[in-house]
């Protein structure tokens, strides 16, 4: 019985840790509006200009060190 409590505790901890990882690295996957979603929303506003020459233009820019 004691081992079951430890296993459930570990699974709950691992679930929260996984969610926080996704929250930071891939916010759109967990329902948080990230930078790429905000850029896409801005492109859909009336009168906005969109550069269709680059299929990856909606991706957020990478910060190079």
C-alpha positions in Angstrom: 0.0 0.0 0.0 2.9 2.4 0.8 4.5 1.9 -2.6 1.2 2.8 -4.3 1.2 6.2 -2.5 4.8 6.8 -3.7 3.9 5.8 -7.3 0.9 8.1 -7.4 2.8 10.9 -5.9 5.6 10.5 -8.5 3.0 10.4 -11.3 1.3 13.6 -10.1 4.7 15.3 -9.8 5.8 14.2 -13.3 2.5 15.4 -14.7 2.9 18.8 -13.2 6.5 19.0 -14.3 5.6 18.0 -17.9 2.8 20.6 -18.0 5.2 23.4 -16.8 7.8 22.3 -19.3 5.2 22.6 -22.1 3.9 25.9 -20.7 7.4 27.4 -21.2 8.6 25.7 -24.3 5.4 25.2 -26.4 2.6 27.4 -24.9 0.2 26.8 -27.8 0.2 23.1 -27.1 -1.4 23.7 -23.7 -3.8 26.5 -24.7 -1.7 29.5 -23.9 -1.5 32.2 -26.5 2.2 32.4 -27.4 4.2 34.7 -29.7 3.4 32.8 -32.9 -0.3 32.8 -32.1 -0.3 36.5 -31.4 1.5 37.1 -34.7 -1.0 35.0 -36.6 -3.9 36.9 -34.9 -2.3 40.2 -35.9 -1.9 39.0 -39.5 -5.7 38.2 -39.6 -6.7 41.8 -38.7 -8.3 43.8 -41.5 -5.8 45.7 -43.6 -2.8 43.7 -42.3 -0.1 42.8 -44.9 1.1 39.2 -44.9 4.4 38.0 -46.5 3.4 34.7 -48.1 6.8 34.1 -49.7 8.1 32.5 -46.5 6.0 29.6 -45.2 7.7 29.8 -41.8 7.0 33.6 -41.3 4.5 32.9 -38.5 7.2 31.2 -36.4 8.7 33.3 -33.6 12.3 34.5 -34.3 15.1 32.5 -32.7 17.4 34.3 -30.3 20.9 33.5 -31.4 23.6 34.1 -28.7 
